[in-house]
Amino acid sequence: MADLSQKDWTKQLDKDNNSVVLDVRTQDEVEEGVIPNAIHIDIYQGQGFIDELEKLDKTKSYYVYCKSGGRSGQACAIMNQLGFNNAYNLKGGFMEWQGDVAQL
């Protein structure tokens, strides 16, 4: 797992042809906006979250985010325990990403 700044996360994601963006926020948070092309699995599903992760291709790179970076960091740690080799946490989460996009 690696914690990446918004700039590094986006830069690495743009160059990665084997990537998946994973949103681990709640459904209510997702309704406030998403990073394009993200798949959504709510980390608060507990065992359901782990069950959904187990369905994913572990050979891909996962760029994980939540609202502020805490839950996505936990998700990356869980993913590493499950055998995912490339899970990248967006430090600052969606709030930081959204703020940076607004400045463009």
N, C-alpha and C positions, 0 to 999 in steps of 0.2 A: 504494500500500500504506500502511496505517496500523497502528501498534502501539496496541492499545487495552487498557486495564486490564479486569479481569474485569467490573467494574461497568459501564463504558462499552460493552464488547463486548456484554454481555447486554441492556443498555438499548437499544442501537441495533438489535440483532437482533430484539428484541420489537416494534419499530416498523416493521421492514422487511418489506414484503409480497412482496418479490422476492428472497428470501434462500435460501441453501443453507449448511448447516453441513458443513464438510469436515474429516475426521479424517485426518491424514497419518502416524499412528503405525504401528508394526508390528502384525501380527496378534496376537502375544503381548500387547502392550500393550492392544489393543482388548478382549481377553478379560478384562482387569482392570476394565473399565467404560467407558462411553461417554456422551457428551452426547446426550440424546434426539434422534432423527431425523437424526443425522449420517450422511453417506455416507463410506465409507472408501476411500482410495487411499494405499497405503504409498509414501512419498517414496523409500524405499530401492529401489524397483523400477527406478530409473534411467530409461532411455528408456521403459519401460512406464508410469512415472508421467506422463511428458509425453504419451504416447499417450492415456492415460485423460483427462488434463486437456483435450486437444483435442476430446474428445467432449462436453464440458460447454458449456452455454449461457453465452456470454461477456457477455450482457446482464444476468445475475443478479449479486447481491451475494454474495460468499463469505466466510464467517466460519470461519477456518482455525485449527485447533489441533493441538498435539502434546503430548508429556508436559510440557515445560517452556517452550516458546515459541521455541526455536532453529530447529528444523526447519520449524515452521509459518511462521516469518519467511522462511526460504529458499524455501518453497513459494510464499508471496505474491510474492516477487521473481520467481520463475520465471513465475508467472501473469501478472504485469505485462508481462514480456517477450513472452508469448504473446498479449497483447492484452486481458487481463481488466482492466477499469477499476476494479472494486470488490472488493478482496481485503483482509480485515481480520484481522490477527494477534492472537491471544489472548496477551497478555504473561503469563508465568508458567505458561501452558499448562493442561493438564488437572489437574495437581496443585493449582494455585491455585483453579481452578473447583471442584474436588471439595471442597477445604477450605472455601471460602465456602458451598457448598451445605450442608455438614455443620453449619455454624453457624446455619442458618435454623431 
